[in-house]
């Protein structure tokens, strides 16, 4: 199933939340983290998909280097879980082929392919070169905007982020709150180490993304992803040479909010 965000479709945006609403939402997230603090990934997923405190949840997957682990776990818990895949139209052909292979093998029953409408792309990136002047604007147009539209109606979403992947994720919790949207973000694999990922894939004989063997431990759009040398940060090949570590879908109102930061101080113009 494919979903397009058209030029006439609003990108979303949540109304301002009162102090009481934010307090209640933070309370829900704190309660979930306390309830599942000493649990494993499967229990966290079961909680996210079945606990009334979590609400209606979707899985957002890039079908990248390690995505098959979380997809496999979700398929075991509930194959009907909505799976949102963002096709930026700049992905590696290998990623598109891998996405079809994994979806068929795991028998995912509600896969939704998200794409920004071609009319909107022609309006904002007519020559397909926006990334050359602003990778942030390109990511917003091709990733953040269609994902935000698709997530409307969901109370939260599941991600495959892990603490080891970068310094910006070192304090990742199982459950987080997006204050701007009021959605809960679920990170079941937050505490997994690289060897946990490899062992799980080996034990369950899960297919590897073909680019991993060619030196791509983290895979995004083809123009902005390069191989990583031994000893480098796994995400060093993403936007190499730029002061950028996230694509924008884990930002609040266009700016990443790191643990301990005041969301009001980090807000920037929505892109």
Secondary structure, 3 states (H helix, E strand, C coil): CEEEECCCCCCCCCCCCCHHHHHHHHHHHHHHHHHHCCCCHHHHHHHHHHCCCCCCEEEECCCCCCHHHHHHHHHHHCCCCCEEEECCCCECHHHHHHHHHHHHHHCCCCEEEEEECHHHHHHHCCCCCHHHHCHHHHHHHHHHHHHHHHHCCCCEEECCCCHHHCHHHCCCCCEEEECCCCEEEECCCCCCCHHHHHHHHHHCCCCCCCCHHHCCCCCCEHHHECCCCCCCCCCCCECCCCCCCCCCCCCECCECCCCCCCHHHHCCCCC
